[in-house]
Amino acid sequence: MKKDSTLYVVIFTFVICAVFVSLLALANELTKERVAANRRFTSQSAILSALGISYSDPADAAVKFAAGVSEITDSDGSALYPPAWRGSTNGNDYIITQHAGAGLWGTITVMVAADPSGSEILGVRIIDQNETPGLGGRITEDWFLDQFRNLATAAGKIAIKTGAESGGGSLPPGTVDGITGATRTSDAMAPIINGALLRIRAISDGSALRADTTNQGGGK
Amino acid sequence: MSKSPALTILKENVWTNNPIFVQILGICSTLAVTNNMRNTFIMTMGVLLTTGFSSFTISAIKSLIPRKVRMIVQVLIISFYVIIIDILLRAYLPEVSRQLGPYVGLIITNCIIMGRAEGFAQANKPLISFWDGITSGIGYMLVLMALAVIREWLGFGSLFGLRIMPEGFTPWTIMIMAPSAFFLVALLLWFARNLQTAPAKTAGSPPPTGAQPAPGPAPAQAAPKKEQA
């Protein structure tokens, strides 16, 4: 068969695509379990850290997660979207919810743990963000997130202080320091966390658990 | 030529025909991922392996590839290796994979890989093509790492995440942002091109040998000074 004949080109292209795509499918199949475990660990570790529970490795995290956290379902018994959990630590019950909102460059996804009335945040963790590394990206650092640990909200809301006067001095209740040089990212964090608090209250009063409302957004 | 072809290729790709300095390829990733040494290293490693293996594969099956669809097949092979790297990172280095985000996928668009496939692997044997791809990757990696050292050092005050500047050091925010890469690449290019062309004018000796070029330019510089005096 001539190498430049249409038939050869079609057959060759078909065969080579089939070969490489099969190899990719095989590689994907072989690592599927591991990737799923990694993803599970990412979410479990974020929830445990938001609750302030320490863990030593993924296996330990899975055990502690199973012991202290349960996923919240709607009145039909299907999982919420985005997911939310009930967890308890030190004898208190908390609600943890995943929530996302717009940052400066992309979506910021957070895990917020708070008491069911939304009056006190237990902890916040960032699961996903695309902010400027070294500036807005510092929202994932402990010093920033530790400000939210046991933070009492002001009328169910928090604020993030930015601008020239931030840093130093006492902050009003329910307020944390923003990040110097990352004002827009800091400003974006407050509505995201307040949105999560709103959702936590909606979950605890049951209005977010009706099956007809929870299935919007294509949740599974 | 007395040197073995492998050494010649190494020198070509790392210095005299460096993908960044001379071919000006792969500049987008140079701007995007060089503000942090760890990510830069992993990304350039990805480029290095992809270039090597795709050149090898393309060279191995080049007699079977019809000319009409040659580029489509090259892109297919390149993206195959990039997706394999992405899968491996997701499975074994999830933290890194999350940090690199879309940049791993963007290795596919790195012009160096296709440049080597078209320019070398099409016409050479598989093993030497593999070597050509790897050394091109090394040339690319060295330049990007040089940039990353400067950017991480001044932008974060650290190297490979280890803090080396004193506590009171004010990070240069600009170094973290993409614009700094523009002028750093330009400065580095200027510097490298000067090094490459300067000895050729005077003595004609190869530049990276260290001891040789030093005496070369010195008398040349001294001579006009005497005339002026």
Interface residues (C-beta under 8 A of the other chain):
Chain A: K3 D4 Y8 V9 F12 T13 I16 C17 F20 L23 L24 A27 N28 T31 R34 V35 N38 R39 F41 T42 D128 N130 T132 P133 G134 L135 G181
Chain B: N35 N36 I61 L64 I65 P66 R67 K68 V69 I72 V73 L76 I77 F80 I83 I84 I87 L88 R90 A91 Y92 P94 R98 G101 G155 F156 P171 T173 I176 M177
